[in-house]
Amino acid sequence: MSFRVVWNFPALVTFYRLPMHSAFMIDRAVVRFAETGEGELAWEAPHHLLSAGFHDVVLAIDREARAITVLRIYRVR
């Protein structure tokens, strides 16, 4: 079951400001999770965290609408 990916504007701004390698790793992790469900996913209420290299991607998953919204990206310390 694949999901449609929607980027929240603040997450998209952060994404475009990242170095190319980091942006690529985040994009691959989000697309892979949306298409196959694979990836390091953790639940931190009320959202999911997807690990992507040195970053975590905050996701809102709507299984009924089959959509994933990328809310935020932040560097893991």
N, C-alpha and C positions, 0 to 999 in steps of 0.2 A: 504494500500500500504506500503510494508516494504522496507527499504533501506539497502544497504550493508554498513558496517562501515569500514573505512580505517583510520589507525592511522599514523599521521605524526611522524617521528622519535623523534623530540624534545618533543612532547606531550607524547610519549610512555616512554621516559626516565624520565620525570617528574612523570608520572603515577606510575612507578615502585619504585620511591623514596618516595612516599607518605605512611603514615601509612595505615595499612590494612583497617581500617574502612572508611577512606576518599576515598581510591581507590575503595572500594566496592560501596560506594554511587555514585561515578562518573560513574563506569561501569553500574550500574543499571539505572541511568538517561539516559545515552547514548543508551543503549540497548532498554529501554522502548520507548524512542523517535523514534528510528529507526524502531521499530516494530509496534507502535501504533500511533505515532505522538503526544503523550501526554508529557507534561513537560512545565516548565516555560522557554519560549523561547523569547528572545528579539532581535531586529535588531539593530546592531551598525555597520553601513556601513564600510567595505564591507562584514562583516560576521555576523553570528548569535551567540548569547550567550545563552547557556543552563545552567540554575542554577542547581547545584548539592551540596546541603548542604552548606558548607562554601567556595565552589569553583565555579567558572564559567568556562565553557568549550567553547572554541571558535571553531565554526563549519563552514565549507564551505559545503553548500548543493547543490548538482547537481541533480535537479529533473528529468532531461532528462535521465541521466545515473542511476538514483535511487541509488545514493551513497552519503554518508556523510563522510567528512574528518575531523577528530579531529586534529585541528592545534595547539592548545595551551591549557594549564590548568593553571589557576592562582587563588590564594586565594582572596576572596572578603574581602575588609577592612571595 
